[in-house]
Amino acid sequence: MPELSRGSDLTLFAAFTHDISAFGKLCVALGQDRCLASRLGHVDPTSVSNEYGRLKIWGDEAKADLPALAKGSLDDTLRHDRELLDLVLGILDRLAGILDESMCFPALRPASQLS
């Protein structure tokens, strides 16, 4: 995901879509029987899945899941409030960084892929 601090034109929709996709991949990885992080009890897949659900509900209620140009989307709603828009983008960017980084941990890969 592009850095937000570079003044990019990243939309809330794009940031939210990226986060939902990354979160879904994390949930799938944690749900695998051979996932070491889950097997060893380091991560509770149910808790992670619940947080994924909360993010999806927030996105639906806030209309972050609507394309940026759609009337009523979160991007449309915050178009005149740059401070709040930047705050929400910053939060989504931070979440993206955490999710992207989490998928790099070897414990999330099946034991057969570790050497």
Backbone torsions as a table, in degrees:
resi	resn	phi	psi	omega
1	MET	NA	137.2	-178.8
2	PRO	-64.4	149.6	176.0
3	GLU	-66.0	132.8	179.3
4	LEU	-79.6	-26.6	-174.7
5	SER	-69.3	-12.0	179.4
6	ARG	-81.9	8.2	179.1
7	GLY	71.5	32.2	-178.6
8	SER	-70.5	168.6	178.8
9	ASP	-96.0	30.3	179.3
10	LEU	-61.2	134.5	180.0
11	THR	-94.7	160.3	174.5
12	LEU	-61.6	-38.6	178.2
13	PHE	-58.5	-47.4	-179.5
14	ALA	-64.5	-42.9	-180.0
15	ALA	-64.8	-44.8	179.8
16	PHE	-64.4	-43.5	179.7
17	THR	-60.9	-42.5	177.6
18	HIS	-61.4	-46.5	-177.5
19	ASP	-63.9	-41.9	179.4
20	ILE	-63.5	-41.8	179.2
21	SER	-64.0	-46.4	-179.4
22	ALA	-65.3	-40.4	179.1
23	PHE	-64.3	-41.6	178.0
24	GLY	-61.2	-42.3	178.2
25	LYS	-63.3	-38.6	177.5
26	LEU	-63.9	-43.7	178.6
27	CYS	-61.2	-41.0	178.3
28	VAL	-64.3	-45.0	-179.5
29	ALA	-61.7	-42.4	-179.5
30	LEU	-70.3	-25.2	-179.5
31	GLY	-81.1	-9.9	179.5
32	GLN	-69.0	139.2	179.9
33	ASP	-59.8	-31.1	-175.3
34	ARG	-94.8	11.0	178.9
35	CYS	-74.3	116.8	-176.7
36	LEU	-64.6	-38.3	-179.1
37	ALA	-59.5	-40.1	178.7
38	SER	-76.4	-44.8	-178.1
39	ARG	-60.5	-38.3	-178.3
40	LEU	-85.1	-1.7	176.9
41	GLY	79.2	16.0	178.7
42	HIS	-73.5	-26.7	-177.8
43	VAL	-136.0	139.3	175.5
44	ASP	-97.5	104.0	-177.9
45	PRO	-56.2	-32.0	-180.0
46	THR	-65.9	-41.7	178.6
47	SER	-64.7	-41.4	179.3
48	VAL	-65.1	-41.9	178.7
49	SER	-63.4	-38.2	177.5
50	ASN	-63.7	-40.6	178.2
51	GLU	-66.2	-37.8	175.2
52	TYR	-58.7	-44.9	178.7
53	GLY	-62.6	-39.7	178.1
54	ARG	-63.5	-41.0	178.6
55	LEU	-63.9	-41.9	178.5
56	LYS	-62.5	-41.6	179.2
57	ILE	-64.9	-44.2	177.8
58	TRP	-58.7	-46.1	-179.1
59	GLY	-60.3	-38.9	178.6
60	ASP	-69.5	-47.2	-177.9
61	GLU	-67.7	-37.2	-178.9
62	ALA	-85.2	-6.3	-178.0
63	LYS	67.1	27.2	175.6
64	ALA	-71.9	-17.4	-179.4
65	ASP	-86.3	2.2	176.5
66	LEU	-95.0	142.5	178.2
67	PRO	-52.5	147.7	-173.2
68	ALA	-53.3	-36.5	-176.5
69	LEU	-87.7	-2.9	-179.5
70	ALA	-72.5	136.1	178.7
71	LYS	-63.2	130.0	179.4
72	GLY	90.9	-5.6	178.5
73	SER	-67.3	162.8	178.3
74	LEU	-62.2	-38.7	175.5
75	ASP	-58.3	-44.8	-179.7
76	ASP	-65.4	-42.9	-178.6
77	THR	-63.1	-38.7	-175.6
78	LEU	-97.4	10.0	-174.7
79	ARG	-60.5	-26.0	-179.8
80	HIS	-101.9	1.8	179.8
81	ASP	-120.2	77.2	-174.4
82	ARG	-60.4	-34.2	-179.0
83	GLU	-63.7	-47.5	179.6
84	LEU	-69.2	-39.0	177.2
85	LEU	-58.6	-46.7	179.1
86	ASP	-64.3	-36.2	178.2
87	LEU	-63.1	-48.9	-179.9
88	VAL	-64.3	-42.0	177.3
89	LEU	-61.1	-39.7	178.7
90	GLY	-62.8	-41.4	178.1
91	ILE	-64.6	-45.6	179.2
92	LEU	-65.9	-34.7	177.7
93	ASP	-67.1	-41.5	178.3
94	ARG	-63.9	-43.2	177.0
95	LEU	-60.8	-41.9	179.0
96	ALA	-59.8	-42.9	179.3
97	GLY	-62.1	-42.7	179.3
98	ILE	-65.1	-44.7	-179.3
99	LEU	-65.9	-44.1	179.7
100	ASP	-63.1	-40.9	179.8
101	GLU	-67.2	-37.6	-177.6
102	SER	-63.1	-31.4	-179.2
103	MET	-73.7	-8.8	179.0
104	CYS	-86.5	-13.6	-177.1
105	PHE	-69.9	130.3	179.8
106	PRO	-58.5	-29.3	-178.2
107	ALA	-65.9	-15.2	178.0
108	LEU	-87.6	-12.0	179.3
109	ARG	-88.2	150.9	176.2
110	PRO	-58.8	148.0	-178.7
111	ALA	-55.3	-30.6	-179.4
112	SER	-66.6	-20.4	-178.8
113	GLN	-91.4	-7.0	-179.8
114	LEU	-88.0	139.2	178.4
115	SER	-131.9	NA	NA
